[in-house]
Amino acid sequence: MKKILSVILVLAICMTALVSCKKKDESIPDGMKIAENEYVTYTLYIPENWVSDISNGFTSAYANDKSNISVSIFTWDSKYKSIEEYCESYLESIKSTYKEVSEPEKYTENQTFGKMNAIKYVYTISLNGVVYKYMQSFSHNAGQLYIFTYTATEENYDKHTDEVKAIMENFKA
């Protein structure tokens, strides 16, 4: 009987340890909620008043004026020697796809996405007479390429920059 109780006690301790190890840090920042997607390995927090729009392979969310963010993650393509080289190629494809693209402003100093170093670009694209402003942050970490995109009409862009900054700061890869 003593042996059976000892085995039960050991099993109970093991189960408790396994359950406590499995718990994620779910401390949600004030005023935010989790934009969950079973297909991704990161955690994205968005403002409580934003709507999460989830699909396979990426997560996005939008504000009431349809300003939006998205996060895409890809396996790093080794044909690029650096994140800068990838960004140059990416932006060239944007310029060749759209007729009216402004020259991107590049930011490298003190740029982060979550805890990852990043390169940020800001540019505009005119589509059907509407000017959209884009901010894209590119990060490379552990064989993965992360692309964070914020898109808004030019007149709405500045309305959400504080919220977008909080989203980026609280991102967990």
TIMARBA-881942 format. One line per 3 residues: number of its first residue (from 1); their letters; for each residue x, y, z of N, C-alpha, C, O. Coordinates in steps of 0.1 Angstrom, whole numbers, plus 2048, in hexadecimal, padded with zeros to 3 digits. Layout:
NUM> a> X:Y:Z:X:Y:Z:X:Y:Z:X:Y:Z | ...
***
This chain:
1> mkk> 808:7F4:800:800:800:800:809:80D:800:806:816:7F9 | 813:80C:808:81C:817:809:823:81A:7FB:825:825:7F7 | 826:80F:7F4:82C:810:7E7:823:817:7DD:827:81F:7D5
4> ils> 816:813:7DE:80C:818:7D4:80A:827:7D7:809:82F:7CE | 80A:82B:7E4:808:839:7E7:815:841:7E2:813:84D:7DD | 820:83B:7E4:82D:842:7DF:82C:844:7D0:830:84F:7CB
7> vil> 828:83A:7C9:827:83B:7BA:81D:846:7B6:81F:84E:7AD | 811:846:7BD:807:850:7BA:80C:85E:7BD:80A:867:7B5 | 813:85F:7C8:819:86C:7CB:823:871:7C1:823:87C:7BD
10> vla> 82C:868:7BD:836:86B:7B2:82F:86F:7A5:833:879:79F | 825:868:7A1:81D:86B:795:816:878:796:816:880:78D | 811:87B:7A2:80A:888:7A4:814:894:7A3:811:89E:79D
13> icm> 820:892:7A8:82A:89C:7A8:82F:89E:799:830:8A9:795 | 831:893:792:835:894:784:82A:89B:77B:82D:8A3:773 | 81D:898:77E:813:89E:776:812:8AD:779:810:8B5:770
16> tal> 814:8B1:786:814:8BF:789:81F:8C6:783:81D:8D1:77E | 82B:8C0:783:837:8C6:77C:834:8C8:76D:838:8D2:768 | 82F:8BE:767:82C:8BE:758:822:8C9:755:824:8D1:74B
19> vsc> 817:8CA:75D:80D:8D4:75A:813:8E2:75C:810:8EB:754 | 81B:8E4:767:820:8F2:769:82B:8F5:75F:82C:901:75C | 832:8EC:759:83C:8EF:74F:835:8F2:742:83A:8FA:73A
22> kkk> 829:8ED:740:822:8EF:733:81C:8FD:733:819:902:728 | 819:904:73E:813:911:73E:81C:91B:737:828:91C:739 | 815:923:72F:81C:92E:728:81B:93A:730:812:93B:739
25> des> 824:944:72E:823:951:735:817:958:72E:819:95D:723 | 80C:958:735:800:95E:72F:7FD:96C:735:7F2:970:736 | 808:973:73A:805:980:73F:803:98A:733:80C:98E:72C
28> ipd> 7F6:98D:731:7F2:995:726:7F4:9A4:72A:7EF:9A8:734 | 7FA:9AB:721:7FC:9B9:724:7EF:9C1:726:7E5:9BD:71F | 7EF:9CB:72E:7E3:9D3:731:7DD:9D8:724:7E5:9DE:71B
31> gmk> 7D0:9D7:722:7C9:9DD:716:7CB:9D4:70A:7C7:9D9:6FF | 7D0:9C8:70B:7D3:9C0:700:7CC:9B2:701:7C8:9AE:70C | 7CB:9AB:6F6:7C7:99D:6F6:7D0:995:6ED:7D7:99B:6E5
34> iae> 7CF:988:6EE:7D7:97F:6E6:7D0:97D:6D8:7C4:97A:6D8 | 7D7:97E:6CD:7D2:97A:6C0:7D7:96C:6BE:7E3:96B:6B9 | 7CF:962:6C0:7D4:955:6C0:7D2:94E:6B2:7C8:951:6AB
37> ney> 7DB:945:6AF:7DA:93E:6A3:7E1:930:6A5:7ED:930:6A8 | 7DA:925:6A4:7E0:918:6A7:7EB:915:69D:7F3:90B:6A0 | 7ED:91C:692:7F7:918:688:804:920:68A:80D:91D:682
40> vty> 805:929:693:811:930:695:818:92E:6A2:811:929:6AC | 825:931:6A3:82C:92E:6AF:830:93A:6B7:837:939:6C1 | 82A:945:6B4:82D:952:6BB:820:956:6C2:815:951:6C0
43> tly> 822:960:6CB:817:966:6D2:816:975:6CE:81F:97C:6CF | 80A:979:6CA:807:986:6C5:7FC:98C:6CE:7F1:987:6CF | 800:998:6D4:7F6:99F:6DC:7F1:9AB:6D4:7F9:9B2:6CE
46> ipe> 7E4:9AD:6D4:7DE:9B9:6CD:7D5:9C1:6D7:7D1:9BB:6E1 | 7D3:9CD:6D3:7CA:9D5:6DC:7BC:9CE:6DD:7B7:9C8:6D4 | 7B6:9D0:6E9:7A9:9C9:6EB:79E:9CD:6E1:795:9C5:6DF
49> nwv> 79F:9DA:6DC:795:9DE:6D3:798:9DB:6C4:790:9DF:6BB | 7A2:9D3:6C2:7A5:9CF:6B4:79F:9C1:6B2:79C:9BA:6BC | 79D:9BE:6A5:797:9B1:6A2:7A2:9A8:69C:7A9:9AC:693
52> sdi> 7A3:99C:6A2:7AD:992:69D:7A7:98B:690:79B:987:690 | 7AF:98B:686:7AC:984:679:7B6:979:677:7C1:97C:673 | 7B2:96D:67A:7BC:962:67A:7BA:959:66D:7AE:956:66A
55> sng> 7C5:955:667:7C4:94C:65C:7D1:943:65D:7DA:946:665 | 7D1:939:655:7DD:92F:655:7EA:937:652:7EB:93E:648 | 7F4:935:65B:801:939:658:804:947:65C:810:94B:65D
58> fts> 7FA:950:65F:7FD:95D:665:7F2:962:66D:7E7:95C:66D | 7F5:96D:674:7EB:973:67D:7EA:981:67A:7F4:988:677 | 7DD:986:679:7DC:995:677:7D1:99A:680:7C9:992:686
61> aya> 7D0:9A7:680:7C6:9AE:688:7C3:9BC:683:7CC:9C1:67C | 7B7:9C1:685:7B4:9CE:680:7AD:9D7:68A:7A6:9D1:693 | 7AE:9E4:688:7A7:9EE:690:79A:9F1:68A:797:9EC:67F
64> ndk> 792:9F9:690:785:9FC:68B:785:A04:67E:77B:A04:676 | 790:A0A:67A:791:A11:66E:798:A09:663:79C:A0E:658 | 79A:9FC:666:7A0:9F2:65D:7AF:9F3:65C:7B5:9ED:654
67> sni> 7B5:9FC:664:7C4:9FC:665:7C7:9EE:66A:7C0:9E9:673 | 7D2:9E8:666:7D4:9DA:66A:7E3:9D7:66B:7EC:9DE:666 | 7E5:9CC:672:7F3:9C6:674:7F2:9B7:670:7E7:9B1:670
70> svs> 7FD:9B2:66C:7FE:9A4:66A:80D:99F:66D:816:9A7:66C | 80E:992:670:81A:98C:673:81B:980:66A:813:977:66A | 826:97F:663:829:973:65A:836:96E:65F:840:975:662
73> ift> 838:961:65E:844:95B:662:848:950:657:83F:948:653 | 854:950:653:859:948:648:866:941:64C:86D:947:655 | 869:936:647:876:930:649:880:938:641:87D:93C:635
76> wds> 88B:93B:647:895:944:641:89A:93D:634:89E:931:634 | 89A:945:629:8A0:940:61C:8AF:943:61C:8B3:94F:61C | 8B7:939:61C:8C5:93A:61C:8CB:941:610:8D7:944:610
79> kyk> 8C3:943:606:8C9:94B:5FA:8CC:959:5FE:8D4:960:5F7 | 8C6:95E:609:8C9:96C:60D:8D4:96B:618:8D3:963:621 | 8DE:973:616:8EA:974:61F:8E7:97B:62C:8ED:979:636
82> sie> 8DD:984:62C:8D9:98D:637:8CB:991:636:8C4:990:62C | 8C6:996:641:8B8:99B:642:8B7:9A7:639:8AD:9AA:632 | 8C2:9AF:638:8C2:9BB:62F:8C0:9B7:621:8B9:9BD:619
85> eyc> 8C7:9AC:61D:8C6:9A8:60F:8B8:9A3:60C:8B2:9A6:601 | 8B2:99C:616:8A4:997:614:89B:9A3:612:892:9A4:609 | 89C:9AD:61B:894:9B9:61B:895:9C1:60D:88B:9C5:608
88> esy> 8A1:9C2:608:8A3:9C9:5FB:89B:9C1:5F0:895:9C7:5E8 | 89C:9B4:5F0:895:9AC:5E6:886:9AD:5E8:87F:9AE:5DE | 881:9AD:5F4:873:9AE:5F7:86E:9BB:5F2:863:9BC:5EC
91> les> 875:9C6:5F6:870:9D3:5F2:871:9D5:5E3:868:9DC:5DD | 87A:9CF:5DC:87B:9D0:5CD:86E:9C9:5C7:869:9CE:5BE | 86A:9BE:5CE:85E:9B7:5C8:852:9C0:5CB:848:9C0:5C3
94> iks> 851:9C7:5D6:846:9D0:5D9:846:9DB:5CE:83B:9DE:5C8 | 851:9E1:5CB:852:9EC:5C1:84E:9E7:5B3:848:9EE:5AB | 851:9DA:5B0:84E:9D5:5A3:83F:9D1:5A2:83A:9CF:597
97> tyk> 839:9CF:5AD:82B:9CA:5AD:821:9D6:5AD:817:9D5:5A6 | 825:9E1:5B4:81C:9EC:5B5:822:9F8:5AD:82E:9FA:5AE | 819:A00:5A6:81E:A0B:59E:822:A17:5A7:82D:A1D:5A5
100> evs> 81A:A1A:5B1:81D:A26:5B9:822:A22:5C7:81A:A21:5D1 | 82F:A20:5C9:835:A1D:5D5:83F:A27:5D9:848:A2B:5D1 | 83E:A2D:5E5:848:A37:5E9:856:A30:5EC:856:A24:5EE
103> epe> 860:A38:5EC:86D:A32:5F0:86D:A2F:5FF:869:A38:607 | 86F:A23:603:86E:A1F:611:879:A26:61A:884:A28:616 | 874:A2A:626:87D:A2F:630:882:A23:638:87A:A1B:63C
106> kyt> 88F:A22:63A:894:A17:641:899:A1B:64F:89F:A25:651 | 896:A13:659:89A:A15:667:8A1:A09:66C:89B:9FE:66C | 8AD:A0A:671:8B4:9FF:677:8B8:A01:685:8BA:9F7:68C
109> enq> 8BA:A0D:68A:8BE:A10:697:8B3:A0D:6A1:8A8:A12:6A0 | 8B6:A05:6AB:8AD:A02:6B6:89F:9FD:6B2:895:9FF:6B8 | 89F:9F5:6A7:893:9EF:6A3:891:9E1:6A8:89B:9D9:6A6
112> tfg> 886:9DE:6AD:884:9D0:6B2:875:9CC:6AF:86D:9D4:6AD | 874:9BF:6AF:867:9B9:6AE:867:9AE:6B8:86D:9A4:6B7 | 85F:9B0:6C3:860:9A8:6CF:86E:9AA:6D4:872:9B5:6D7
115> kmn> 876:99F:6D6:884:9A1:6DB:88E:99F:6D0:89A:99F:6D2 | 889:99E:6C3:892:99D:6B8:896:9AA:6B2:88E:9B3:6B1 | 8A2:9AB:6AD:8A6:9B7:6A6:89F:9B7:698:89B:9AC:693
118> aik> 89C:9C3:693:894:9C4:687:899:9CF:67E:8A1:9D8:683 | 894:9CF:672:896:9DA:669:888:9DE:665:87F:9D6:662 | 886:9EB:665:878:9F0:663:878:9F9:656:882:A01:654
121> yvy> 86E:9F7:64E:86C:A00:642:85E:A06:643:855:9FF:647 | 85D:A12:63F:850:A19:63E:84F:A1F:62F:858:A25:62B | 844:A1C:629:842:A20:61B:833:A21:619:82B:A1D:621
124> tis> 82F:A27:60D:821:A28:609:81F:A22:5FC:828:A21:5F4 | 813:A1D:5FA:80F:A17:5ED:801:A1E:5EA:7F8:A1E:5F3 | 7FF:A23:5DE:7F3:A28:5DA:7EB:A1E:5D2:7F0:A19:5C8
127> lng> 7DF:A1B:5D6:7D7:A11:5CF:7C9:A17:5CD:7C2:A1B:5D6 | 7C5:A18:5C0:7B8:A1D:5BC:7B5:A2B:5C3:7AA:A2D:5C7 | 7BF:A33:5C3:7BE:A41:5C9:7BF:A42:5D8:7BD:A4D:5DD
130> vvy> 7C0:A37:5DF:7C2:A37:5ED:7D0:A34:5F1:7D6:A2B:5EC | 7D6:A3D:5F9:7E4:A3B:5FE:7E4:A33:60B:7DF:A38:615 | 7EB:A28:60B:7ED:A20:616:7FB:A21:61B:805:A21:613
133> kym> 7FD:A22:628:80A:A23:62E:80E:A16:635:805:A10:63C | 819:A10:632:81E:A04:637:82A:A05:640:833:A0E:63D | 82A:9FE:64B:836:9FD:653:839:9EE:654:830:9E6:658
136> qsf> 845:9EA:650:848:9DB:650:855:9DA:658:85F:9E1:656 | 855:9D0:661:860:9CD:669:864:9BF:666:85C:9B6:666 | 871:9BD:663:877:9B0:65F:880:9AC:66A:88A:9B3:66E
139> shn> 87F:99F:66F:888:99A:679:88C:98B:674:884:984:66E | 898:988:678:89D:97A:675:8A1:974:682:8AA:97A:689 | 89C:968:685:8A0:962:692:89E:953:691:893:94E:68D
142> agq> 8A8:94C:695:8A7:93D:696:8A2:936:689:899:92E:68A | 8A7:93B:67E:8A3:935:671:895:939:66C:890:934:662 | 88F:943:672:882:948:66F:883:957:66B:88B:95F:670
145> lyi> 87B:95B:661:879:969:65D:86C:96D:662:862:967:65E | 86B:978:669:85F:97E:66E:85C:98B:667:865:993:666 | 850:98D:662:84D:999:65B:840:99E:662:836:998:662
148> fty> 842:9AA:668:837:9B1:66F:833:9BC:665:83B:9C4:661 | 826:9BD:662:821:9C8:659:816:9CF:660:80C:9CA:665 | 817:9DD:65F:80C:9E6:664:808:9ED:657:810:9F3:651
151> tat> 7FB:9ED:654:7F5:9F4:649:7EA:9FD:64D:7E1:9F8:654 | 7E9:A09:648:7DE:A12:64A:7DD:A1C:63F:7E7:A1E:637 | 7D2:A22:63D:7D1:A2D:634:7DA:A38:639:7DD:A39:645
154> een> 7DF:A40:630:7E9:A4A:635:7E3:A53:640:7EB:A57:649 | 7D6:A56:63F:7D1:A5F:649:7CE:A58:656:7CD:A5F:661 | 7CD:A4B:657:7CB:A43:663:7D8:A3E:669:7D8:A39:675
157> ydk> 7E3:A3E:662:7EF:A38:666:7F4:A3C:674:7F7:A34:67D | 7F4:A49:677:7F9:A4E:684:7F0:A4B:68F:7F4:A4C:69B | 7E3:A48:68D:7DA:A45:697:7DD:A39:6A0:7DA:A38:6AB
160> htd> 7E5:A30:69A:7E7:A23:6A0:7F6:A20:6A3:7F9:A15:6A7 | 7FE:A2A:6A1:80D:A27:6A3:810:A22:6B1:819:A1A:6B3 | 809:A28:6BB:80C:A24:6C9:808:A15:6CB:80E:A0D:6D2
163> evk> 7FC:A12:6C6:7F7:A04:6C7:800:9FA:6C0:803:9EF:6C5 | 804:9FE:6B4:80D:9F5:6AC:81B:9F4:6B3:820:9E9:6B3 | 820:9FE:6B9:82C:9FD:6C1:82A:9F3:6CC:833:9EB:6CF
166> aim> 81F:9F4:6D3:81C:9EA:6DE:81B:9DC:6D9:820:9D3:6E0 | 815:9DA:6CE:813:9CD:6C8:821:9C7:6C5:824:9BC:6C9 | 82A:9CF:6BF:837:9CB:6BC:840:9C8:6C8:847:9BE:6C8
169> enf> 83F:9D0:6D2:847:9CF:6DE:843:9C2:6E6:84B:9BC:6EC | 836:9BE:6E5:831:9B3:6ED:831:9A6:6E5:82D:99B:6EB | 836:9A6:6D9:836:99A:6D1:840:98F:6D7:84B:993:6DC
172> ka> 83C:983:6D7:844:978:6DD:846:96D:6D2:83D:967:6CE | 853:96C:6CE:856:961:6C4:857:954:6CB:85A:94A:6C4
***
